[in-house]
Amino acid sequence: MWGRILAGEVQREGSFSFNTLRIVSELDARTAAIFQREVKLKFLDSLLNDDDAKADVTDAIVLESIGLIHGVGSNLSKKLPLKVPGFLNFKMGVWALKVNLNDITAKTADFEVYPLTPAGLQLAAILQQDQEGTLRRVAKVLAGQSSKIVLFKLQNEQIVTPGEVLKETSHAQQAG
């Protein structure tokens, strides 16, 4: 990460804010590793607060203390507007996620998040994102709100079937 920042500054001085450079200068190897691991799964310019993150907020507290995210302990959420009520179709690179929400009238999908700060966003922009992993985390977060979740690979912007069913609830389970 430090090498990419230095290369960016050499190519175009001022490409990173002074605040971002200050934060980077204070990063230790452990914090940098936590940020790189988490930010590769960023969604909607935020880190998703899934059940694993809720159980142990230690890493989130570390990232917040250095100034890369904010809102730890605040139950912040983002609402993603749905084009079709009750259904989320989301593309990311060569992957697509199709989600049937339990509430077929829902106009948004809600996510608990830790928003990235401006410095966090600048650093995230130079790091590789795991698109498949991100959509799997989105699926995990939405599992309690949905009846069916399918992950598809895209080829030439077209869905390649069959997809991988990540969650499917039978009608008997829904009724009971």
C-alpha positions in Angstrom: 0.0 0.0 0.0 2.8 2.4 0.9 4.5 1.8 -2.5 1.3 2.6 -4.4 0.8 5.9 -2.4 4.4 6.9 -3.1 4.1 6.0 -6.8 0.9 8.1 -7.0 2.6 11.1 -5.3 5.6 10.8 -7.6 3.5 10.7 -10.7 1.2 13.5 -9.6 2.1 15.5 -6.5 -0.9 16.2 -4.4 -2.9 13.2 -5.5 -3.4 12.3 -1.8 -4.7 14.8 0.8 -2.4 15.8 3.6 -4.8 14.1 6.0 -4.5 10.8 4.1 -0.7 11.1 4.0 -0.7 11.8 7.8 -2.9 8.8 8.5 -0.6 6.6 6.3 2.5 7.8 8.2 0.9 6.7 11.4 -0.3 3.2 10.2 1.4 0.2 11.7 1.7 -3.1 9.8 -1.2 -4.7 11.8 -3.6 -1.8 11.1 -2.6 -1.7 7.4 -3.3 -5.4 7.1 -6.7 -5.1 8.8 -7.6 -2.2 6.4 -6.5 -4.1 3.3 -8.4 -7.2 4.4 -11.6 -5.3 5.1 -11.6 -2.7 2.3 -11.3 -5.3 -0.4 -14.9 -6.2 0.5 -16.2 -2.5 0.6 -19.7 -1.9 -0.6 -21.4 1.5 -1.2 -18.2 3.3 0.0 -18.5 1.5 3.3 -17.5 -1.6 5.2 -20.5 -3.8 5.8 -21.3 -4.6 9.4 -22.1 -8.3 9.2 -22.6 -10.7 12.1 -18.9 -11.5 12.3 -18.1 -7.8 12.6 -20.9 -7.3 15.2 -19.5 -10.1 17.4 -16.0 -8.6 17.5 -15.7 -4.8 16.8 -12.0 -4.7 17.7 -10.8 -4.3 14.2 -13.4 -1.7 13.4 -12.4 0.3 16.5 -8.7 0.2 15.3 -9.7 1.5 11.9 -11.9 4.2 13.4 -9.2 5.3 15.8 -6.7 5.9 13.0 -9.3 7.8 10.9 -10.2 5.3 8.1 -13.8 4.6 9.0 -16.4 6.2 11.4 -19.6 5.2 13.0 -18.5 2.2 15.1 -21.1 1.6 17.7 -23.6 4.0 16.0 -25.7 1.5 14.1 -25.4 3.5 10.9 -27.2 2.2 7.8 -27.3 2.8 4.1 -30.4 2.3 2.0 -30.0 1.0 -1.5 -33.0 1.9 -3.7 -34.5 -1.0 -5.5 -35.6 -0.7 -9.1 -38.2 -3.4 -8.6 -39.8 -3.6 -5.1 -38.7 -6.7 -3.2 -35.9 -7.6 -5.6 -32.2 -6.6 -5.6 -30.2 -7.1 -8.7 -26.6 -5.9 -8.3 -23.7 -6.1 -10.7 -20.0 -5.8 -9.7 -17.4 -6.4 -12.3 -17.9 -9.9 -13.7 -20.4 -10.9 -10.9 -24.1 -10.4 -10.3 -26.2 -11.0 -7.2 -30.0 -11.5 -7.4 -31.9 -11.3 -4.1 -35.6 -11.9 -3.5 -36.4 -10.0 -0.3 -38.9 -11.4 2.2 -40.8 -8.1 2.0 -41.9 -8.1 -1.6 -43.0 -4.4 -1.2 -39.6 -3.2 0.0 -38.4 -0.2 -1.9 -34.9 -0.3 -0.4 -32.4 -2.9 0.9 -30.9 -1.8 4.2 -27.3 -2.4 5.2 -25.6 -1.7 8.6 -22.3 0.0 7.6 -19.1 1.6 8.8 -18.7 4.5 6.3 -15.2 5.1 5.0 -13.8 8.5 5.7 -12.3 10.6 2.9 -8.9 9.2 3.7 -10.3 5.7 3.8 -11.9 6.3 0.3 -8.6 7.6 -1.1 -6.7 4.5 0.1 -9.5 2.1 -0.9 -9.2 3.5 -4.5 -5.6 2.2 -4.9 -6.3 -1.3 -3.5 -7.7 -4.3 -5.3 -11.4 -5.2 -4.6 -12.6 -8.7 -4.3 -15.8 -8.4 -6.2 -17.0 -12.0 -5.7 -16.1 -11.8 -2.0 -18.0 -8.5 -1.7 -21.1 -9.9 -3.1 -20.9 -13.0 -0.9 -20.7 -10.7 2.1 -23.7 -8.7 0.8 -25.5 -12.0 0.5 -24.6 -12.9 4.1 -25.8 -9.6 5.4 -29.1 -9.9 3.5 -29.7 -13.6 4.4 -32.1 -12.8 7.2 -34.1 -10.4 5.0 -34.4 -12.7 1.9 -36.0 -15.9 0.7 -33.6 -16.5 -2.2 -30.1 -15.3 -3.1 -28.2 -16.4 -6.2 -24.7 -15.4 -7.3 -24.0 -15.4 -11.0 -20.9 -15.0 -13.2 -21.2 -12.5 -16.0 -19.8 -12.9 -19.5 -20.1 -10.0 -21.9 -22.6 -8.3 -19.4 -24.9 -11.4 -19.7 -25.6 -13.8 -16.8 -24.1 -17.2 -17.1 -26.5 -19.9 -15.7 -26.8 -21.7 -13.6 -25.8 -19.5 -10.7 -24.7 -20.5 -7.3 -27.7 -20.5 -4.9 -26.4 -19.0 -1.6 -29.8 -19.1 0.1 -33.2 -20.5 -0.7 -36.1 -20.9 1.7 -38.8 -23.3 0.8 -42.5 -22.2 0.9 -43.1 -24.4 4.0 -40.3 -22.6 5.9 -41.6 -19.2 4.9 -45.1 -20.1 6.1 -43.9 -21.5 9.4 
